[in-house]
Amino acid sequence: MAKDLMKWSQWPSISSMQEEMNRMFDRFFRGGELSDFGMAGTWIPPVDLSETADKVTVKIEIPGIDPKDVDISIQNDTLIIKGEKKEEKEEKGRNYYRMERRYGNFTRSIDLPASVDTNKVTAECKNGVLEVVLQKKEEVKPKQISVKVG
């Protein structure tokens, strides 16, 4: 079997640099290894945001966090969720071969797609998923107008 010889270059190819940049952005935006970016002690829980005619619903994954340790506020049509995932106590004699779980403070600021009634907000946590339901203000709810046939 004959193998093709490739010219060796000390400079990485553009495609390998592009692949490394893609991996770096994937890690950053998927909440991966953030210490690579000088953000140790920070993690970003994933969020789902949905809207109906009457309400806006935000679901955020916060496994391992006591819901009492989560702070939820609304400022200028922005939902702010803050909390901290505390690291478990270290056991003596335990050697970690791999540690992928993230600990530390988090803050998520979510621009809401519509004005909400801050007096009609509920939050519930089940199975590590915090669900915040925000009722829309009456003036932003769509109104159905019927057309009369003459």
PAZAPA-4460 file (N, C-alpha, C; in steps of 0.05 Angstrom, whole numbers, plus 32768, in hexadecimal, padded with zeros to 4 digits):
% residues 150
    n_x    n_y    n_z   ca_x   ca_y   ca_z    c_x    c_y    c_z   seq   type   mol
   8011   7FE8   8000   8000   8000   8000   8011   8019   8000     1      M     A
   800C   802A   7FEE   801B   8043   7FED   800B   8058   7FFC     2      A     A
   801A   8068   800B   800D   807F   801A   8017   8098   800D     3      K     A
   8004   80AB   800B   800B   80C5   8001   801A   80D5   8017     4      D     A
   802F   80E2   800F   803E   80F3   8022   8032   810F   8021     5      L     A
   8030   811B   8039   8026   8136   803A   803D   8148   8044     6      M     A
   803E   8160   8039   8052   8173   8041   804C   817C   805D     7      K     A
   805F   817B   806F   805B   8184   808B   8060   81A1   808D     8      W     A
   804E   81AE   809C   8051   81CB   80A1   804F   81D0   80BE     9      S     A
   805F   81E2   80C8   805E   81E8   80E5   8046   81F9   80EB    10      Q     A
   8039   8205   80D7   8022   8216   80DC   8009   8205   80D9    11      W     A
   7FF6   8207   80EB   7FDD   81F8   80E8   7FCD   8201   80D0    12      P     A
   7FBF   81EF   80C4   7FAF   81F6   80AD   7F97   8207   80B6    13      S     A
   7F8B   8215   80A3   7F74   8226   80A9   7F5D   8214   80B2    14      I     A
   7F5A   81FD   80A7   7F43   81EC   80AF   7F47   81E2   80CB    15      S     A
   7F5F   81DC   80D4   7F63   81D3   80F0   7F5E   81EA   8103    16      S     A
   7F66   8202   80FB   7F60   8219   810C   7F42   821E   810E    17      M     A
   7F34   821B   80F8   7F17   821F   80F8   7F0A   820A   8109    18      Q     A
   7F13   81F1   8108   7F08   81DC   8119   7F0C   81E2   8136    19      E     A
   7F23   81EB   813D   7F29   81F2   815A   7F17   8209   8163    20      E     A
   7F13   821D   8152   7F02   8234   8159   7EE5   822A   815D    21      M     A
   7EDC   8218   814B   7EC1   820D   814E   7EBE   81FE   8168    22      N     A
   7ED2   81EE   8170   7ED1   81DF   8189   7ED0   81F3   81A1    23      R     A
   7EE0   8208   819F   7EE1   821C   81B5   7EC5   8229   81B8    24      M     A
   7EB9   8232   81A2   7E9F   823E   81A4   7E89   822B   81AD    25      F     A
   7E8B   8212   81A4   7E78   81FE   81AE   7E7A   81FA   81CC    26      D     A
   7E93   81F8   81D6   7E96   81F5   81F3   7E8B   820E   8202    27      R     A
   7E90   8225   81F7   7E87   823E   8205   7E69   8240   8205    28      F     A
   7E5B   823C   81EE   7E3F   8240   81ED   7E2F   8229   81F8    29      F     A
   7E3A   8212   81FB   7E2C   81FB   8206   7E33   81F8   8224    30      R     A
   7E40   820B   8230   7E46   820A   824C   7E5B   81F7   8253    31      G     A
   7E6D   81F2   8241   7E82   81DE   8245   7E98   81E9   8256    32      G     A
   7EB0   81E5   824E   7EC8   81EC   825E   7ECC   820A   825D    33      E     A
   7EBF   8218   826F   7EC1   8235   826F   7EDB   8240   827B    34      L     A
   7EE9   822F   828A   7F02   8239   8295   7F16   8240   827F    35      S     A
   7F12   8234   8267   7F23   823B   8250   7F20   8259   8249    36      D     A
   7F0B   8266   8252   7F05   8281   824A   7F08   8294   8262    37      F     A
   7F16   828B   8277   7F19   829C   828F   7EFF   829F   829F    38      G     A
   7EED   828C   829D   7ED4   828D   82AB   7ED0   8276   82BE    39      M     A
   7EE5   826E   82CC   7EE3   8258   82DF   7ECF   8260   82F5    40      A     A
   7EC0   824D   82FF   7EAD   8253   8314   7E93   825D   8309    41      G     A
   7E8F   825D   82EF   7E77   8266   82E2   7E6D   8250   82D0    42      T     A
   7E53   824D   82CF   7E47   823A   82BC   7E2D   8246   82B2    43      W     A
   7E24   823C   829C   7E0D   8247   828F   7DF8   8232   828B    44      I     A
   7DE3   8232   829C   7DCE   821D   8298   7DBE   8223   827F    45      P     A
   7DB6   820E   8270   7DA7   8212   8257   7D8A   821C   825D    46      P     A
   7D80   822C   824A   7D65   8238   824D   7D54   8232   8235    47      V     A
   7D3A   822D   8239   7D26   822C   8224   7D13   8243   8229    48      D     A
   7D0C   8252   8214   7CFA   8268   8216   7CE4   8264   8201    49      L     A
   7CCB   8265   820B   7CB4   8261   81F8   7C9F   8276   81FF    50      S     A
   7C8D   827A   81EB   7C79   828F   81EE   7C5F   8285   81E2    51      E     A
   7C49   828C   81F0   7C2E   8288   81E5   7C20   82A3   81E4    52      T     A
   7C07   82A3   81DD   7BF8   82BC   81DD   7BF5   82C9   81F8    53      A     A
   7BF5   82B8   820D   7BF0   82C2   8229   7C09   82C4   823A    54      D     A
   7C1E   82B4   8234   7C34   82B3   8247   7C4F   82AD   8239    55      K     A
   7C63   82B2   8249   7C7F   82AB   8241   7C89   8297   8256    56      V     A
   7C95   8281   824C   7C9E   826C   825E   7CBC   8269   825A    57      T     A
   7CCB   8268   8271   7CE8   8264   8270   7CEE   824B   8281    58      V     A
   7CFD   8239   8275   7D05   8221   8283   7D24   8221   8283    59      K     A
   7D2F   821D   829B   7D4C   821E   829E   7D55   8205   82AE    60      I     A
   7D69   81F7   82A5   7D73   81E0   82B2   7D86   81E8   82C9    61      E     A
   7D7E   81E0   82E2   7D8E   81E6   82F9   7D91   81CD   830B    62      I     A
   7D9A   81B7   8300   7D9C   819F   8311   7DAF   81A3   8328    63      P     A
   7DA8   8197   833F   7DBA   8199   8356   7DB9   81B3   8365    64      G     A
   7DA7   81C5   835E   7DA5   81DF   836B   7D8B   81E0   837B    65      I     A
   7D8C   81E8   8394   7D74   81EB   83A4   7D65   8204   8399    66      D     A
   7D4C   8201   8392   7D3D   8218   8387   7D3D   8230   839A    67      P     A
   7D41   822D   83B4   7D43   8243   83C6   7D5C   8254   83C1    68      K     A
   7D6F   8249   83B4   7D88   8257   83AE   7D88   8265   8393    69      D     A
   7D71   8267   8387   7D6E   8274   836C   7D5F   828E   8370    70      V     A
   7D69   82A3   8364   7D5D   82BE   8365   7D52   82C4   8349    71      D     A
   7D39   82CC   8348   7D2B   82D2   832F   7D21   82EF   8331    72      I     A
   7D28   82FF   831D   7D1E   831B   831D   7D18   8323   8300    73      S     A
   7D09   8339   82FD   7D03   8344   82E2   7D0A   8362   82E3    74      I     A
   7D1A   836A   82CF   7D21   8386   82CD   7D1F   838E   82AF    75      Q     A
   7D0D   83A1   82A9   7D0B   83AC   828E   7D07   8396   8279    76      N     A
   7CF4   8385   827C   7CEE   836F   8269   7D05   835C   8266    77      D     A
   7D15   8359   827B   7D2B   8346   827C   7D28   8334   8295    78      T     A
   7D26   831A   8291   7D25   8308   82A7   7D42   8301   82AF    79      L     A
   7D47   8303   82C9   7D62   82FE   82D3   7D60   82E7   82E7    80      I     A
   7D6F   82D1   82E2   7D6F   82BA   82F4   7D8C   82B6   82FD    81      I     A
   7D90   82B6   8318   7DAA   82B3   8324   7DAA   829C   8337    82      K     A
   7DC0   828F   833A   7DC2   827A   834E   7DDF   8270   8350    83      G     A
   7DE2   825B   8360   7DFC   824F   8364   7DF9   8232   8367    84      E     A
   7E0A   8223   8359   7E0C   8206   835C   7E25   8201   836C    85      K     A
   7E20   81F7   8385   7E36   81F3   8397   7E44   81D8   8392    86      K     A
   7E5E   81D8   8394   7E6D   81C0   8390   7E6A   81AE   83A8    87      E     A
   7E69   8194   83A3   7E66   8181   83B9   7E81   8181   83C9    88      E     A
   7E7F   8179   83E2   7E97   8177   83F3   7EAA   8163   83E7    89      K     A
   7EC3   816A   83E8   7ED8   8158   83DD   7EDD   8141   83F1    90      E     A
   7EDE   8129   83E7   7EE4   8112   83F8   7F02   810D   83F8    91      E     A
   7F0D   8108   840F   7F2A   8102   8411   7F30   80E8   8402    92      K     A
   7F45   80E8   83F4   7F4E   80D0   83E6   7F41   80CB   83CC    93      G     A
   7F2F   80DD   83C3   7F21   80D9   83AA   7F31   80E6   8394    94      R     A
   7F37   80D7   837F   7F45   80E2   8368   7F31   80E4   8351    95      N     A
   7F2F   80FC   8345   7F1D   80FF   832E   7F2C   80F9   8315    96      Y     A
   7F20   80E9   8304   7F2B   80E4   82EA   7F1E   80F6   82D5    97      Y     A
   7F06   80FF   82DB   7EF8   8110   82C9   7EE4   8120   82D9    98      R     A
   7EE2   813A   82D5   7ECF   814A   82E4   7EC2   815D   82D0    99      M     A
   7EA9   8157   82C8   7E9B   8167   82B4   7E85   8178   82BF   100      E     A
   7E7C   8171   82D7   7E66   8181   82E3   7E70   819C   82EA   101      R     A
   7E60   81B1   82E6   7E68   81CC   82EB   7E5C   81D6   8305   102      R     A
   7E6A   81E7   8313   7E62   81F3   832C   7E67   8211   832B   103      Y     A
   7E5A   821F   833D   7E5F   823C   833F   7E46   824C   833A   104      G     A
   7E49   8266   8338   7E33   8278   8334   7E2A   8278   8317   105      N     A
   7E11   827F   8313   7E07   8283   82F7   7DF4   829B   82F8   106      F     A
   7DF2   82A8   82E1   7DDE   82BD   82DD   7DD5   82BA   82C0   107      T     A
   7DBB   82B9   82BC   7DAF   82B9   82A2   7D9D   82D1   829F   108      R     A
   7DA1   82E1   828C   7D90   82F8   8286   7D82   82F2   826B   109      S     A
   7D68   82F2   826C   7D58   82EA   8255   7D46   8301   824D   110      I     A
   7D4B   830C   8235   7D39   8321   822B   7D1E   8315   8224   111      D     A
   7D09   831F   8230   7CEF   8313   822C   7CE3   831E   8212   112      L     A
   7CD5   830D   8202   7CCB   8316   81E9   7CB2   8328   81EB   113      P     A
   7CA7   832B   8203   7C8F   833C   8206   7C8F   8347   8223   114      A     A
   7C80   835C   8228   7C7D   8367   8243   7C6C   8354   8253   115      S     A
   7C75   834F   826C   7C67   833D   827D   7C5D   834B   8296   116      V     A
   7C49   833F   82A2   7C3D   834A   82BB   7C4E   833E   82D2   117      D     A
   7C5D   834F   82DF   7C70   8346   82F4   7C61   833C   830C   118      T     A
   7C47   8341   830E   7C37   8337   8325   7C2C   831B   831F   119      N     A
   7C2F   8312   8307   7C25   82F7   82FF   7C3C   82E6   82F4   120      K     A
   7C4F   82E1   8305   7C66   82D0   82FE   7C67   82B9   8312   121      V     A
   7C6A   82A1   8307   7C6D   8289   8319   7C86   827B   8311   122      T     A
   7C92   826D   8325   7CAA   825E   8321   7CA7   8243   832F   123      A     A
   7CAF   822E   8322   7CAD   8213   832D   7CC5   8203   8324   124      E     A
   7CD0   81F3   8336   7CE7   81E2   832F   7CE0   81C5   8333   125      C     A
   7CE3   81B5   831D   7CDE   8198   831D   7CF5   818A   830F   126      K     A
   7CFF   8176   831C   7D14   8165   8310   7D2C   8175   8305   127      N     A
   7D34   818A   8313   7D4B   819A   830B   7D45   81AE   82F4   128      G     A
   7D2C   81B2   82ED   7D24   81C6   82D9   7D13   81DB   82E6   129      V     A
   7D1C   81F4   82E5   7D0D   820B   82F0   7CFC   8216   82D9   130      L     A
   7CE2   8218   82DE   7CCF   8223   82CA   7CC4   823C   82D5   131      E     A
   7CC8   8252   82C6   7CBE   826C   82CE   7CA9   8274   82B9   132      V     A
   7C90   8278   82C2   7C7A   827F   82B0   7C73   829C   82B6   133      V     A
   7C74   82AD   82A0   7C6F   82C9   82A2   7C56   82D0   8291   134      L     A
   7C41   82D9   829E   7C29   82E1   8290   7C2D   82FB   8282   135      Q     A
   7C24   82FE   8269   7C27   8317   825A   7C13   832C   8265   136      K     A
   7C1B   8345   8261   7C09   835B   8268   7BF2   835B   8254   137      K     A
   7BDB   8365   825D   7BC3   8365   824C   7BC7   8374   8232   138      E     A
   7BD6   838A   8233   7BD9   839B   821B   7BEA   838D   8205   139      E     A
   7BFA   8379   820C   7C0B   836C   81F8   7BFE   8352   81EE   140      V     A
   7BE9   8349   81FB   7BDC   8330   81F1   7BCD   8336   81D7   141      K     A
   7BCF   8324   81C4   7BC1   8329   81AB   7BA2   8328   81AF   142      P     A
   7B95   833A   81A2   7B77   833B   81A4   7B6C   8333   8189   143      K     A
   7B58   8322   818A   7B4B   8318   8172   7B35   832D   816A   144      Q     A
   7B35   8335   8152   7B21   8348   8148   7B11   833A   8131   145      I     A
   7AF7   8339   8135   7AE7   832B   8121   7ADF   8340   810B   146      S     A
   7ADD   8336   80F3   7AD5   8347   80DD   7AB8   8341   80D6   147      V     A
   7AA8   8356   80D5   7A8C   8352   80CF   7A89   8352   80B0   148      K     A
   7A78   8341   80A8   7A72   833F   808B   7A58   834F   8086   149      V     A
   7A59   8363   8074   7A43   8375   806F   7A32   8370   8059   150      G     A
***
